[in-house]
Amino acid sequence: MPHRLRALLVLPVIPLLLLSALPSATAADAPSWRWPVVGPRSVLRPFQAPPTPYAAGHRGLDIAAPDERLLAPASGTVRFAGVVVDRPVLSIDHGGGVVSSFEPVVALVSRGDAVERGETIGTIIPGHCSETCVHVGVRVDGQYVSPMAFFGGIPRAILLPTR
């Protein structure tokens, strides 16, 4: 077989070999956060993405919190613990551009503290819902996303070929 023809036959295989060398996304790769509340979980209000970045929406989950203890859903570093306007807020930087925020929460940790998954990091106080609840928001590279993606509540989308 002439050298040119052999090269043409090998070239289409190279991209396939490169793709097969990339790590594949599996369910095991999905984030596995623990729920930040103790006891039974009840989502009082789900995430509702706004149609545009500045439009109305609900950029998080409201989760019932009868126990009032806030647990770190994943390990990270406290990015913020303080009051925004009139509401106490706690934010954790989980690395990789992922930041979680909780309100209304009286923090038991301070900015810069390392927190471990499952550690008690604050006390949830009344004021956000008609019953005691915590508002949980998650941002990835500054963009709000559904926290359910991190709690395992959204199945991974799989695109199939059209042919």
Backbone bond lengths (Angstrom), bond angles and torsions (degrees), N, CA, C in turn:
res aa  C-N    CA-C-N  psi(-1)  N-CA   C-N-CA  omega(-1)  CA-C   N-CA-C  phi
1 M - - - 1.443 - - 1.528 107.52 -
2 P 1.336 117.41 132.01 1.468 120.26 179.59 1.531 110.77 -62.05
3 H 1.321 114.78 148.70 1.466 122.03 -177.19 1.525 111.98 -55.45
4 R 1.343 118.27 -43.80 1.465 121.56 -178.71 1.528 111.38 -61.03
5 L 1.305 117.81 -44.16 1.457 121.99 -178.92 1.530 110.58 -65.05
6 R 1.332 116.72 -41.34 1.455 120.61 178.26 1.539 110.41 -61.72
7 A 1.320 118.69 -40.91 1.455 122.82 179.33 1.529 110.52 -64.12
8 L 1.316 118.27 -40.14 1.455 121.71 179.50 1.532 111.56 -65.71
9 L 1.314 117.08 -33.16 1.455 120.15 179.25 1.529 111.72 -74.58
10 V 1.321 117.77 -31.11 1.460 122.13 -177.94 1.527 111.63 -79.98
11 L 1.344 118.77 -34.48 1.463 121.54 -175.30 1.522 113.82 -55.62
12 P 1.350 120.82 -44.82 1.467 117.65 -179.82 1.530 113.22 -64.16
13 V 1.311 118.84 -21.10 1.459 121.84 -179.09 1.530 110.91 -77.79
14 I 1.316 118.11 -28.74 1.466 121.64 -175.92 1.525 111.80 -59.26
15 P 1.357 120.30 -48.56 1.465 118.03 178.37 1.531 112.41 -60.17
16 L 1.317 118.01 -35.94 1.459 120.76 178.26 1.520 110.90 -64.87
17 L 1.332 116.82 -40.66 1.453 119.91 178.08 1.522 110.82 -65.13
18 L 1.339 117.24 -39.83 1.456 120.75 179.14 1.527 110.66 -65.33
19 L 1.341 116.65 -42.14 1.454 119.78 178.83 1.518 111.70 -64.64
20 S 1.324 116.62 -37.25 1.458 118.68 -179.25 1.520 111.62 -70.87
21 A 1.330 117.95 -19.34 1.462 121.23 178.95 1.527 111.66 -81.43
22 L 1.354 117.07 -17.12 1.454 119.73 179.63 1.514 109.93 -73.48
23 P 1.348 117.96 148.51 1.464 119.14 177.48 1.519 109.60 -65.67
24 S 1.320 116.79 138.80 1.457 119.90 179.97 1.519 109.74 -91.20
25 A 1.326 115.71 144.91 1.457 120.94 178.22 1.526 108.56 -82.46
26 T 1.318 115.61 123.74 1.454 120.50 178.35 1.507 108.65 -128.59
27 A 1.312 116.24 173.91 1.467 120.08 177.70 1.521 110.78 -60.49
28 A 1.335 116.92 -29.13 1.466 120.34 179.57 1.522 111.34 -68.00
29 D 1.355 117.28 -23.78 1.457 120.75 179.75 1.532 111.83 -79.52
30 A 1.323 117.46 -17.75 1.454 121.07 -176.88 1.531 109.46 -64.48
31 P 1.332 115.80 143.37 1.453 118.51 178.50 1.525 110.94 -57.29
32 S 1.303 116.66 142.70 1.461 121.38 -178.99 1.519 108.61 -126.46
33 W 1.319 115.57 82.14 1.451 120.34 178.04 1.517 109.18 -92.17
34 R 1.305 115.97 151.74 1.461 120.61 173.05 1.526 106.99 -89.27
35 W 1.305 116.16 155.29 1.460 120.25 177.88 1.527 108.16 -68.28
36 P 1.329 118.12 141.95 1.467 121.42 -174.85 1.523 115.00 -82.50
37 V 1.331 116.98 4.22 1.466 120.17 179.13 1.520 109.94 -118.71
38 V 1.329 115.50 157.14 1.461 122.08 179.35 1.527 108.17 -94.58
39 G 1.321 116.17 140.70 1.456 120.35 176.59 1.513 112.95 91.53
40 P 1.328 116.25 -165.46 1.462 119.53 -177.59 1.524 111.02 -62.10
41 R 1.332 115.00 144.24 1.463 119.92 -179.15 1.523 109.86 -98.84
42 S 1.319 114.53 137.09 1.452 120.37 176.31 1.523 107.89 -142.45
43 V 1.326 115.91 114.51 1.462 120.07 177.83 1.524 107.08 -82.93
44 L 1.321 116.06 115.34 1.456 121.71 -178.15 1.525 111.61 -83.00
45 R 1.320 116.18 -32.14 1.465 120.85 177.57 1.523 107.87 -147.91
46 P 1.343 117.59 124.95 1.460 120.55 -177.47 1.532 112.58 -81.23
47 F 1.320 114.67 170.98 1.464 122.93 173.35 1.523 108.37 -67.48
48 Q 1.327 116.63 134.00 1.463 122.09 175.07 1.516 107.23 -132.39
49 A 1.317 116.15 104.79 1.458 120.77 -178.32 1.525 109.95 -65.02
50 P 1.322 117.01 135.38 1.469 119.34 176.64 1.533 109.77 -74.65
51 P 1.337 117.59 153.80 1.467 119.81 -179.90 1.532 113.04 -67.86
52 T 1.341 116.55 -25.21 1.466 121.56 176.14 1.528 106.88 -137.69
53 P 1.327 117.72 162.94 1.474 119.50 -176.94 1.533 114.74 -58.24
54 Y 1.325 118.28 -26.11 1.465 120.00 -176.05 1.525 112.91 -108.81
55 A 1.318 118.21 5.34 1.461 121.73 -179.44 1.532 110.79 -83.85
56 A 1.333 115.07 167.99 1.457 120.72 177.80 1.524 110.10 -67.69
57 G 1.302 115.52 148.23 1.458 122.78 178.30 1.515 107.25 -179.38
58 H 1.296 116.91 -179.58 1.463 120.72 175.57 1.513 106.44 -120.46
59 R 1.323 116.10 101.10 1.465 123.34 -170.43 1.525 112.02 -87.42
60 G 1.306 116.46 46.90 1.456 120.66 178.91 1.513 110.48 174.32
61 L 1.327 115.18 -169.36 1.462 122.97 176.92 1.512 108.36 -116.92
62 D 1.324 116.84 142.78 1.454 120.66 167.99 1.522 106.17 -103.60
63 I 1.327 116.32 119.92 1.460 122.45 -175.95 1.528 108.84 -116.63
64 A 1.346 116.90 128.14 1.462 121.19 177.19 1.521 109.35 -58.36
65 A 1.346 115.52 141.71 1.470 120.50 -176.54 1.519 110.62 -137.62
66 P 1.340 117.31 72.08 1.459 118.49 -179.73 1.529 113.50 -65.73
67 D 1.329 118.00 -25.24 1.470 121.70 -178.80 1.525 112.43 -83.22
68 E 1.314 117.98 -25.81 1.463 125.98 177.62 1.525 115.29 73.49
69 R 1.341 118.99 -3.37 1.472 119.40 174.90 1.526 108.97 -85.44
70 L 1.335 116.65 135.01 1.466 121.74 175.58 1.516 107.88 -102.65
71 L 1.329 116.40 127.08 1.462 122.34 179.43 1.523 109.46 -108.55
72 A 1.325 116.26 145.04 1.463 120.05 176.10 1.529 108.14 -67.47
73 P 1.334 117.81 125.01 1.459 119.79 -178.99 1.531 112.46 -72.48
74 A 1.326 116.25 -25.84 1.465 122.52 179.72 1.528 107.31 -155.84
75 S 1.293 116.32 162.17 1.467 120.47 179.21 1.524 110.62 -68.43
76 G 1.327 115.64 153.59 1.454 120.27 178.37 1.512 110.99 173.53
77 T 1.327 115.25 -162.54 1.458 122.59 -179.96 1.525 108.80 -124.63
78 V 1.319 116.50 134.69 1.461 120.10 179.82 1.523 108.43 -64.58
79 R 1.315 115.48 121.84 1.459 121.58 179.65 1.524 111.26 -92.50
80 F 1.348 115.71 -36.54 1.467 120.35 -178.54 1.520 109.35 -151.22
81 A 1.314 116.12 138.02 1.463 122.46 173.13 1.514 106.44 -145.48
82 G 1.327 116.04 103.25 1.458 119.70 -177.01 1.507 110.94 179.93
83 V 1.324 115.51 -163.80 1.455 121.31 -176.72 1.520 109.83 -106.20
84 V 1.330 115.24 133.80 1.465 122.41 173.19 1.522 105.75 -115.75
85 V 1.316 116.27 118.40 1.463 124.93 -171.87 1.531 107.73 58.39
86 D 1.331 119.28 -97.67 1.469 119.91 179.83 1.529 111.33 -128.60
87 R 1.329 116.46 17.41 1.462 119.85 -174.33 1.524 111.09 -124.72
88 P 1.356 117.54 129.18 1.466 119.95 177.37 1.541 110.94 -72.64
89 V 1.327 114.75 131.60 1.468 122.61 -175.11 1.522 109.13 -128.51
90 L 1.338 115.43 146.09 1.459 122.71 175.52 1.518 107.82 -130.91
91 S 1.335 117.58 128.23 1.468 122.18 178.75 1.516 109.95 -124.64
92 I 1.336 115.40 141.64 1.469 122.06 179.46 1.520 109.12 -123.25
93 D 1.327 115.74 131.50 1.466 122.10 173.86 1.522 107.46 -91.59
94 H 1.334 116.09 117.09 1.460 121.17 -177.57 1.523 112.38 -96.90
95 G 1.325 117.52 3.77 1.455 121.57 -177.99 1.522 111.02 84.03
96 G 1.309 115.98 163.78 1.459 120.97 178.61 1.512 113.46 64.38
97 G 1.333 118.09 23.20 1.460 121.60 179.37 1.520 114.47 83.21
98 V 1.337 118.16 6.19 1.471 122.15 -177.27 1.525 110.26 -99.42
99 V 1.344 116.11 124.56 1.457 122.78 178.88 1.528 108.34 -130.23
100 S 1.328 116.49 130.63 1.464 120.96 175.09 1.522 108.49 -107.96
101 S 1.343 115.88 148.54 1.466 120.97 178.97 1.520 109.32 -135.21
102 F 1.338 115.07 147.21 1.459 121.89 -175.99 1.520 108.79 -135.73
103 E 1.346 115.80 139.11 1.458 120.86 176.68 1.519 110.12 -156.43
104 P 1.300 120.98 153.40 1.453 128.27 -14.43 1.532 110.24 -80.76
105 V 1.310 115.04 125.39 1.464 121.51 -173.80 1.527 110.26 -137.95
106 V 1.320 116.22 128.81 1.463 120.93 170.59 1.521 105.60 -87.41
107 A 1.323 116.59 113.77 1.463 121.81 -174.31 1.522 112.26 -72.84
108 L 1.322 114.98 140.25 1.468 122.20 172.36 1.530 109.91 -101.42
109 V 1.326 116.26 3.51 1.464 123.52 -179.41 1.527 108.05 -126.61
110 S 1.330 116.17 167.44 1.461 121.46 -178.44 1.520 110.25 -123.88
111 R 1.321 115.12 162.96 1.453 121.12 178.07 1.532 110.02 -53.06
112 G 1.342 115.28 132.95 1.458 120.94 179.21 1.518 114.02 92.84
113 D 1.336 118.21 -14.18 1.471 120.81 178.53 1.532 110.51 -68.69
114 A 1.311 115.93 139.88 1.464 121.27 171.91 1.522 107.66 -82.71
115 V 1.326 116.91 136.45 1.465 121.30 177.62 1.523 108.56 -124.11
116 E 1.322 115.37 148.86 1.464 122.03 179.93 1.517 109.96 -108.88
117 R 1.298 116.11 149.35 1.464 122.46 177.37 1.535 109.36 -52.23
118 G 1.344 116.41 128.58 1.457 121.59 178.68 1.514 115.75 89.10
119 E 1.326 117.55 -9.76 1.466 121.53 179.97 1.534 109.81 -71.10
120 T 1.339 116.85 140.58 1.464 120.48 174.34 1.517 108.02 -72.77
121 I 1.344 116.09 121.77 1.466 120.74 -173.98 1.519 113.27 -118.97
122 G 1.340 116.83 -7.35 1.454 118.61 -179.25 1.510 112.46 -174.46
123 T 1.340 114.03 176.51 1.459 122.24 177.15 1.523 107.81 -118.72
124 I 1.328 115.79 125.16 1.459 121.60 179.10 1.527 107.50 -79.89
125 I 1.330 115.77 130.08 1.466 119.77 -179.27 1.529 109.70 -113.28
126 P 1.333 117.15 156.29 1.468 120.16 178.50 1.529 111.04 -65.47
127 G 1.332 114.82 160.24 1.460 118.14 173.83 1.511 115.07 135.48
128 H 1.330 119.16 -19.20 1.459 119.22 -177.61 1.521 111.60 -95.27
129 C 1.319 117.63 -37.31 1.465 123.33 -178.95 1.525 108.31 -123.09
130 S 1.322 116.85 175.03 1.465 119.75 177.50 1.525 111.16 -68.09
131 E 1.345 116.72 -26.59 1.465 121.36 171.92 1.531 107.29 -115.40
132 T 1.324 117.28 166.60 1.464 118.55 -178.86 1.527 109.01 -63.81
133 C 1.314 115.74 125.14 1.466 121.69 179.96 1.518 108.85 -148.15
134 V 1.320 115.07 166.01 1.461 120.83 174.85 1.528 108.12 -121.66
135 H 1.313 115.37 135.50 1.461 121.47 174.37 1.528 106.52 -91.08
136 V 1.335 116.35 123.00 1.463 122.36 -179.15 1.521 108.55 -113.49
137 G 1.323 116.01 121.39 1.470 121.16 176.27 1.508 109.47 -118.33
138 V 1.339 116.60 148.11 1.459 121.69 176.95 1.525 108.25 -132.83
139 R 1.329 114.88 131.27 1.465 120.83 175.36 1.520 108.57 -118.71
140 V 1.324 114.99 139.45 1.460 122.00 174.17 1.523 105.83 -120.40
141 D 1.322 116.08 117.54 1.463 122.00 -175.91 1.529 111.48 51.22
142 G 1.339 115.75 39.89 1.456 121.36 175.96 1.518 115.19 86.67
143 Q 1.309 118.79 -9.02 1.468 122.27 -178.22 1.522 109.99 -101.92
144 Y 1.334 116.78 131.33 1.463 120.22 178.01 1.523 110.03 -68.94
145 V 1.328 115.17 137.24 1.464 122.91 176.66 1.527 107.73 -131.79
146 S 1.312 116.30 165.47 1.454 119.31 179.36 1.523 110.42 -69.88
147 P 1.325 117.80 125.70 1.467 119.89 175.92 1.529 112.73 -59.56
148 M 1.330 117.25 -24.11 1.462 120.49 -179.77 1.529 111.43 -60.01
149 A 1.318 117.50 -26.52 1.463 120.35 177.09 1.532 111.07 -63.40
150 F 1.330 116.82 -26.63 1.459 121.23 -179.42 1.524 112.93 -93.94
151 F 1.348 115.53 -20.45 1.459 119.93 177.90 1.523 111.63 -93.55
152 G 1.328 117.05 2.74 1.457 120.78 177.30 1.513 113.99 83.16
153 G 1.320 118.25 20.74 1.454 120.69 -176.77 1.511 115.83 -97.16
154 I 1.321 117.87 -1.54 1.463 120.42 179.49 1.521 107.79 -122.39
155 P 1.335 117.71 119.55 1.464 118.15 178.05 1.522 110.56 -67.63
156 R 1.315 116.15 147.60 1.456 122.05 -179.74 1.524 109.48 -67.16
157 A 1.332 117.30 133.15 1.458 121.87 177.49 1.519 109.32 -74.62
158 I 1.313 116.23 137.76 1.461 121.00 178.24 1.516 107.87 -123.10
159 L 1.312 116.70 120.25 1.446 121.65 178.23 1.521 108.82 -85.77
160 L 1.323 115.55 130.79 1.459 120.93 179.95 1.517 108.96 -108.40
161 P 1.315 116.96 153.82 1.457 119.39 178.34 1.532 110.41 -64.40
162 T 1.317 116.43 150.89 1.465 120.80 179.95 1.521 112.01 -85.55
163 R 1.313 118.35 -10.41 1.467 120.94 -178.17 1.498 111.49 -102.64
